[in-house]
């Protein structure tokens, strides 16, 4: 049975889950990462951990392996690596790159990193900072974004590099977040102004019980304003735009 530490490593390894061939294009270094995560484990505990992070097609492939391969960590690892090594083919990477789109929940920075990785796989002969590859990735980045407004901003600004495009996109998303926080703040302030203490007490009929209820309602509205201010301060501290980490 795996040790407690081994089980903990299995949870950490869930970040490296192998779900499909498409996912594996992005995580071609999964074997190296898994071994780095589990380097402190005994050899007997590595195989259960490896099996626990397999899903989808990778798990089906493992189940189809002969017993003598499935029963050993080294042979299982080698079989999986050999099975999916074909995804390092530049042509396959080019296909994935051509149809790459920003996924729900994927930040603009993560999407850009995914494109860069696919670009390196698709064009292994390209030198670092190759201007032709950079221009191609920049266009794919803009076209693949989910936010139509952000696409329009980038087209108008015409960034001259992938890094510049990503910086503009991050600033745009940061400003969007700040705008939402400001709108929430404005809503809370407007609700507070519409229900001042004088109006609330007057509408309560003057009774002590009703006045207490009115004051409790006012306190709740003040709490709403305070929360809105905290959210606004979190996205634009000191009312200045900081470079975000989206």
C-alpha positions as CSV (number, residue, x, y, z in Angstrom):
1,X,0.0,0.0,0.0
2,X,1.2,3.6,-0.7
3,X,2.4,5.5,2.3
4,X,0.7,8.7,3.5
5,X,3.4,10.7,1.8
6,X,2.7,8.8,-1.5
7,X,-0.9,9.7,-1.3
8,X,0.0,13.3,-0.8
9,X,2.2,13.2,-3.8
10,X,-0.7,11.7,-5.8
11,X,-2.8,14.8,-5.0
12,X,0.1,17.0,-6.1
13,X,0.4,15.0,-9.3
14,X,-3.2,15.6,-10.2
15,X,-2.0,18.9,-11.8
16,X,-0.2,16.7,-14.3
17,X,-3.3,14.6,-15.3
18,X,-3.2,13.0,-18.7
19,X,-6.7,13.5,-20.1
20,X,-6.4,13.3,-23.9
21,X,-4.1,13.5,-26.8
22,X,-4.9,17.2,-27.1
23,X,-3.9,17.8,-23.5
24,X,-0.7,15.9,-24.0
25,X,0.4,18.2,-26.7
26,X,0.6,20.9,-24.1
27,X,2.2,18.6,-21.4
28,X,4.9,16.7,-23.4
29,X,7.2,16.8,-20.4
30,X,4.7,15.1,-18.1
31,X,7.0,12.1,-17.4
32,X,9.9,14.4,-16.3
33,X,7.6,16.4,-14.1
34,X,6.0,13.4,-12.5
35,X,9.4,11.9,-11.7
36,X,10.5,15.3,-10.2
37,X,7.4,15.4,-8.0
38,X,7.9,11.8,-6.8
39,X,11.6,11.6,-6.6
40,X,11.5,11.2,-2.8
41,X,9.2,8.2,-3.0
42,X,10.2,4.5,-2.9
43,X,10.1,2.8,-6.3
44,X,7.2,0.6,-5.0
45,X,5.1,3.7,-4.4
46,X,5.7,5.4,-7.7
47,X,3.5,3.0,-9.8
48,X,0.3,3.5,-7.8
49,X,0.8,7.3,-7.9
50,X,1.4,7.2,-11.7
51,X,-1.7,5.2,-12.2
52,X,-3.7,7.6,-10.0
53,X,-3.0,10.5,-12.3
54,X,-3.9,8.8,-15.6
55,X,-7.3,9.6,-17.2
56,X,-9.1,9.2,-20.4
57,X,-7.1,7.8,-23.3
58,X,-4.0,7.4,-21.2
59,X,-5.8,5.3,-18.6
60,X,-7.4,3.2,-21.4
61,X,-3.9,2.6,-22.9
62,X,-2.5,1.6,-19.6
63,X,-5.3,-0.9,-19.0
64,X,-4.5,-2.5,-22.4
65,X,-0.9,-3.1,-21.6
66,X,0.3,-6.7,-20.8
67,X,0.4,-7.5,-17.1
68,X,4.2,-7.8,-17.1
69,X,4.4,-4.1,-18.2
70,X,1.6,-2.8,-16.0
71,X,3.2,-4.4,-12.9
72,X,6.4,-2.4,-13.1
73,X,6.9,1.4,-12.9
74,X,9.8,1.6,-15.3
75,X,8.2,-0.4,-18.0
76,X,4.9,1.4,-17.6
77,X,6.6,4.8,-17.8
78,X,8.5,3.7,-20.9
79,X,5.3,2.4,-22.6
80,X,3.4,5.6,-21.9
81,X,6.3,7.8,-23.1
82,X,6.7,5.8,-26.3
83,X,2.9,5.8,-26.9
84,X,2.7,9.6,-26.8
85,X,6.1,10.6,-28.1
86,X,4.5,10.9,-31.5
87,X,2.8,14.1,-30.3
88,X,6.2,15.8,-30.5
89,X,5.9,15.5,-34.3
90,X,6.2,19.1,-35.7
91,X,3.3,18.4,-38.1
92,X,1.0,17.4,-35.3
93,X,2.0,20.5,-33.3
94,X,1.4,22.7,-36.4
95,X,-2.2,21.4,-36.6
96,X,-2.8,22.0,-32.9
97,X,-1.3,25.5,-33.3
98,X,-3.5,26.4,-36.2
99,X,-6.7,25.6,-34.4
100,X,-5.6,26.9,-30.9
101,X,-8.2,29.0,-29.1
102,X,-8.3,30.4,-25.6
103,X,-10.2,28.0,-23.4
104,X,-12.8,29.0,-20.8
105,X,-11.0,29.9,-17.6
106,X,-7.6,30.2,-19.4
107,X,-5.9,33.6,-18.8
108,X,-4.5,35.6,-21.6
109,X,-1.0,34.9,-20.2
110,X,-1.5,31.1,-20.1
111,X,-3.0,31.1,-23.6
112,X,0.1,33.0,-24.9
113,X,2.4,30.5,-23.1
114,X,0.6,27.6,-24.7
115,X,1.0,29.1,-28.1
116,X,4.7,29.7,-27.6
117,X,5.2,26.1,-26.5
118,X,3.3,24.8,-29.5
119,X,5.3,27.2,-31.7
120,X,8.5,25.7,-30.5
121,X,7.3,22.2,-31.1
122,X,5.9,23.1,-34.6
123,X,9.1,24.9,-35.7
124,X,12.0,23.2,-33.9
125,X,14.4,24.8,-36.4
126,X,13.4,28.4,-35.4
127,X,16.0,30.4,-33.4
128,X,15.0,32.0,-30.1
129,X,13.0,35.3,-30.7
130,X,12.6,34.4,-34.4
131,X,10.7,37.5,-35.8
132,X,8.7,35.4,-38.4
133,X,7.5,32.9,-35.7
134,X,6.8,35.8,-33.3
135,X,4.6,37.5,-35.9
136,X,2.8,34.3,-36.6
137,X,2.1,33.6,-32.9
138,X,1.0,37.2,-32.4
139,X,-1.6,36.8,-35.1
140,X,-2.8,33.5,-33.7
141,X,-3.0,34.9,-30.2
142,X,-5.2,37.8,-31.3
143,X,-7.5,35.6,-33.4
144,X,-7.8,33.0,-30.7
145,X,-8.9,35.3,-27.9
146,X,-12.4,34.8,-26.5
147,X,-13.0,38.5,-25.8
148,X,-14.1,40.3,-29.0
149,X,-13.5,43.7,-27.4
150,X,-9.9,42.8,-26.6
151,X,-9.4,41.6,-30.1
152,X,-10.5,45.0,-31.4
153,X,-8.2,46.8,-29.0
154,X,-5.2,44.8,-30.1
155,X,-6.0,45.3,-33.8
156,X,-6.2,49.0,-33.2
157,X,-3.0,49.2,-31.2
158,X,-1.1,46.9,-33.6
159,X,1.5,45.6,-31.1
160,X,4.9,44.9,-32.7
161,X,5.7,41.7,-30.8
162,X,4.0,38.8,-28.9
163,X,5.2,40.2,-25.6
164,X,3.7,43.6,-26.4
165,X,0.4,42.0,-27.4
166,X,0.2,40.0,-24.1
167,X,1.0,43.1,-22.1
168,X,-1.8,45.0,-23.7
169,X,-4.2,42.1,-23.2
170,X,-3.3,41.8,-19.5
171,X,-3.8,45.6,-18.9
172,X,-7.1,45.4,-20.7
173,X,-8.3,42.5,-18.5
174,X,-7.1,44.3,-15.4
175,X,-9.0,47.4,-16.3
176,X,-12.1,45.3,-16.9
177,X,-11.8,43.9,-13.4
178,X,-11.4,47.4,-11.9
179,X,-14.4,48.7,-13.8
180,X,-16.6,45.9,-12.4
181,X,-15.4,46.7,-8.9
182,X,-16.1,50.4,-9.5
183,X,-19.6,49.6,-10.7
184,X,-20.3,47.5,-7.6
185,X,-19.0,50.4,-5.5
186,X,-21.3,52.9,-7.3
187,X,-24.3,50.6,-6.8
188,X,-23.6,50.2,-3.1
189,X,-23.2,54.0,-2.7
190,X,-26.4,54.7,-4.6
191,X,-28.4,52.4,-2.5
192,X,-26.9,54.0,0.6
193,X,-27.8,57.5,-0.5
194,X,-31.3,56.4,-1.3
195,X,-31.8,55.3,2.3
196,X,-30.3,58.0,4.6
197,X,-30.8,57.7,8.4
198,X,-33.3,60.5,8.4
199,X,-35.5,58.9,5.7
200,X,-35.2,55.5,7.3
201,X,-36.2,56.7,10.8
202,X,-39.0,58.9,9.4
203,X,-40.4,56.0,7.5
204,X,-40.2,53.7,10.5
205,X,-43.1,55.6,12.3
206,X,-40.9,56.7,15.2
207,X,-41.1,53.5,17.2
208,X,-38.0,52.3,19.0
209,X,-38.3,48.8,17.4
210,X,-38.7,50.2,13.9
211,X,-35.8,52.6,14.4
212,X,-33.6,49.7,15.5
213,X,-34.5,47.8,12.4
214,X,-33.8,50.8,10.2
215,X,-30.4,51.3,11.8
216,X,-29.6,47.6,11.3
217,X,-30.4,48.0,7.6
218,X,-28.2,51.0,7.4
219,X,-25.3,49.1,8.9
220,X,-25.7,46.3,6.4
221,X,-25.6,48.9,3.6
222,X,-22.5,50.4,5.1
223,X,-20.9,46.9,5.1
224,X,-21.8,46.5,1.4
225,X,-20.0,49.8,0.6
226,X,-17.0,48.7,2.7
227,X,-16.8,45.4,0.8
228,X,-17.0,47.2,-2.5
229,X,-14.2,49.5,-1.5
230,X,-12.0,46.6,-0.5
231,X,-12.6,44.9,-3.9
232,X,-11.8,48.1,-5.7
233,X,-8.6,48.6,-3.7
234,X,-7.6,45.0,-4.5
235,X,-7.6,45.6,-8.2
236,X,-6.3,49.1,-8.3
237,X,-4.4,49.9,-5.0
238,X,-3.9,53.6,-4.4
239,X,-6.1,54.3,-7.5
240,X,-3.1,53.5,-9.7
241,X,-2.9,50.8,-12.4
242,X,-0.4,48.2,-11.4
243,X,0.8,45.6,-13.9
244,X,-1.5,42.6,-13.3
245,X,-0.6,39.0,-12.9
246,X,-3.5,37.4,-14.7
